[in-house]
Structure formats: structure tokens, C-alpha cells
């Protein structure tokens, strides 16, 4: 089993980092798993500019940003499961994890049907990571689990 663990905390050794280690430890007690841990704040992932080049609207081209995302997206397609970890930053996830999710757009494949004038008349989509398992780890100082509801929803 191949697992990618994404640490969305800006600090190595943080609560999020330690919680992810505990998830990995539990996983490796149950199965042999190959885990790659990616520290998002130490990884060259540029900010999404919203150019839409990677979407069906623009032909599903390669993202023009020269960074590590092509390697990460390829690894995500090969992985069996994911661990996403973030501190609760103002009732949401960290900026680095938000950006990762934005940059995962190329994993969404849309099939668009157009009319004779080129207008979209129908569309369907799937992802290249459908059916894979994921664990979400959130650290927060607030006592109420609802304070992380937006993170879990995303």
C-alpha cells in the first residue's frame, strides 16, 4: 500500500506533524505501507493563478507553473491512500493545504459536450483519484469539534 501524507503545518515537529506520525504508526502496525511524507511549506508548490489551463474549459492543458506539482499529482495517482493534516487556522485549513487542493484541479477530468456553436450543453466529470481512501488530521486549541467543520467539509 502506498500512502502520501501531506503536512499542512508551517512547523516541523508541530502537533499536526506528530498526529500524522501516529496515524502512520497505526497504519504500519496493521499493514505494510510505503509512506511518503510531504511538508507542504517546504515544497515548491506555487500559488494557483486561476488561469484555468488545466480545465476542460481551456482544453485540459498542462499547468504552466514550473514547480513540483506534476510529480505530486503523479504520485497521488499511484497512491492508494492519503493523509491530509492541518492546524485549524481561523476555522479553516492552512494556506498551504488550501493551495494544494486548488492545484489538484488537473486530477479532475471533465467530459464536455458542445453544440454546433461551441456552447456547453452537457458535462460530466470524474477524478483520477476516485475510490482512494483519505484521513484528515486537524489540530486545534478550541474545545469544540465544530470549530473545524469547514476543514472537514473541504
URDA-V321157 format. One line per field, one symbol per residue. phi: phi as a letter, one per 30 degrees, with the letter a starting at -180 (. if undefined). burial: b if it has 24 or more other ideal C-beta (glycine too) atoms within 12 Angstrom, else e. A space follows every 50 residues. Layout:
phi = ???
burial = ???
This chain:
phi = .cbccccccdcdidededddeddddddddcadbcccccdddccdbdddci diedcddcjiddddddbddedddddddddcabbcbaddchibdddddede ddddeddcccccccdddjddcaabbbcdbeiddbbccbcadddceddced dddd
burial = eebbbbbbbeeeeeebbebbeebbeebeeeeebebbbbbbbebebeebee eeebbbeeeeeebebeeebeebbebbeebbbbbbbbbbbeeebbebbbbb bbbbbbbbebeeeeeeeeeeeeeeeeeebeeeebbbbbbbeeeeeeebee beee
